[in-house]
Amino acid sequence: MTLTVVTASALSVVVWQRHTGNPETRADADTQRSTTTVTRTDLSHTQTLKGTLGYSRTTTVKGGKAGLVTWLPSPGSTVKRGKPLYRVDNVPVPVFYGGTPLYRTLSAEGTTGPDVRMVADNLRALGYDIGSQPPVGTWITPQPLPRYEAGAQEAAGEATGEATTAAASGGATSDTGAATGAQDSGTGQDTSTGGAPSAPAPVRVKSGDGVLTSGLIGAIKRWQTTADMPATGALRVGDVSVLFGAVRVSGVQAQLADAADGALMTVTSTKKSVTVAVEPTEASSMKRGDPVTVNLPDSSTAEGTIVAISTTVQLGDAGAGDRSGGGPGQPQLNVNVSLRDTEAVRTLNSAPVEVRFTSETREDVLAVPVGALLALSEGGYSVQLPGGRLVAVKTGMFSKGMVEISGSGVHEGIKVVTTS
């Protein structure tokens, strides 16, 4: 009988060649090897990729009304709900959270739509009593717009219609464009006749809609007074900046006295996250919600969670070097990781990091070092007890020099012979 060390698939095991058919064959008594203990542990498959720590969700803020910029925030500052993001003609433009911007004037009681809901939700969150809102399915008859506002909306509609038609026809305008622009779908007003507004048509409250009630108008006035805005009870396009949440100002493009209806600044989320570029084949083993470990530049670690995996394949940046998971020009997907403990990166705005992904885990299994495995010449594996007896085992996951084993007579705490 001889013992021979071989390497197969990067796995070193001992081949036990048995020249007898006796399954209880023992090793030579003078074979000197160390022993190890069968332990119960967790094993996992992991891969470590390079990523970048920073602020996510970059958005360009554009002004929504005419005037001159009279105040801008400093880069790096944080702006929350209700706080001014910039000033136009010395009037603050506060931040509201939501997904629907102000796209029309909100002044006529009974005006219904998702933009009204956005205003109602924000004022309620700021602590203002907006009164009750009509339930979904209620029919609402909007009040007529004041004459000057109806005329203003008609003029704006005609301008929009003319611009759209001109773009389509190479500069010529048509009555169709003006008529289309004159219809205000938000309040049911029809100003296309050129005279006084016709009686508004009833509208039905849909899911996601809000209604401009007298209670909400009163709340708008009270908020405007507190926010140092004209307390008119009406909100017009550009009076507030509707963003996805609290933001951090990452850069300011505009200058004081610039026109306020252009690009003003870029903002990001206030939360730091990690972006990792991975090859599409590597991303197939990852899913949203998977835990990861982030290795920080100071050798500390922070726990994180995969929150998004892009579905658009991009080519790796040739200037990124080895910072990404794939090489320059290679197809990549971006994986976004949120950090559970933001205190760990409080002093860092941007930094290269390493992210350890775990694709498969085997919990509470019996395991031994790979060097304890004996590969039998007729196939299969066994472990050797200190007395020389061989015990057949079934192998499972291999991870970091350990291998999962199971079999009759194998249990936690027993000693087995190992070469390492």
Phi, psi and omega in degrees: 000137179225154175246129182231133178271128178231163177237128179219125181054045178062020182239119181268121178223168178257131176270124179258109181265116182258121178264004173236161179273007184282115181291348181262017181307137181252157179283162177302139186295333184270003178291120184257109176219156180278169178242161176221167183253137173291122183245159175256123187206183174251136176242151180208154172266126181229157171217141182248125182235156180276142180216184182229128175273136178184190177265138185257177174059063179286131182227138175269127179266125177245140177292152185245006180210162181286158180137185180247141177288126181242353175200141178224150179282163177276143175303138181095347180283155180251135181236125182252178182306133176085348181269148182291136176266327176196175178235141175238123184051039178067018175252127183293148172245098184282165177269131168244150177265142176158182180245357180241115180285167171288116181245007181199169175283132176253102181217326184280124178301135182098351175302132187233141177160174181292333177293324176294319178299320179299315179296315180299315181297320182289318179294322177297318180294332178278359175097012181268141177278111182261000183078188181274151177250138178301140181288163178301137181099347179289139175270129183239134174255107181297150174283150178297146175290148170304150186304318183293328180284323177298318178296321180294318180292326177295316180298318179295320179295319179295320179297319179295317180295318180295319180296318181294316181291322180296321180295325183280331186250005178085019175125336180285147177253167181214159177297331181298317180298317181293320181294320179296317181291335184283347181275119178262100183289343183288321184248355183081009181283139174240107182253015186288347182283343179088350178257213179291150180300141177285167180298131181297144177276143178299145176234152181257134181289123179258167176300131182092355179272154167239162180236132179282089180271170177297325178295321179289321177298319177297321178294322178299317180297316181295319178294318180299321178297315179294325184275005180064040176244159176301124186276073182266340186081357179248151175235133182243166179305128179091356179289332176227156176254112184270115182235173186285348181164196176300142186230157172248128180285113183267336180193148180241121180265326184280163175236161177302141182077002172290157173298138188273001184258022177243193178290128186252318187195169171244143180230158177230175170296153177278350181266138177276145179215173181240135176246130180236127175270121182235156175289146181306325179293327178287325181292338182296336180267002181252151176212157181299135181098349179293138176283148176222166175239130182255123176270117185271163183301334181271015178075003173276171180233157176221138179277144180216178181221138175291122181252341180200144174232118184296154179252001180255120180279130178236160177274140181299145180287125181296338180270359184278344180060228183263022181283338184255171181288333179245167182277171178304134179079359180271147178296136183218155170239145178269130176248125181257132184238127173266149181261134179284325181247092182288343179297331182294337181241023184302323184270002183248130173264325179206141181193149171285139181222171173241139183239125180261114180262140176247116184266334181208140180227137173244114185262144172055055179244160175278137183213153175222163173300150181302329181294349178275351181281137172247120178272117181284142183298330180271005178109151179091178183229160174212168169241156183249127176284158182305331180282351178111344182290141177263138178238120180295140179225157173253132182265151176238237183286140170256131181204124173051046176082001178247155179225138176283133178227157175205159179156166180295128180088359178259123180210166182298134174099346181285150178269140176224157181281141178220153177266356180211000000 
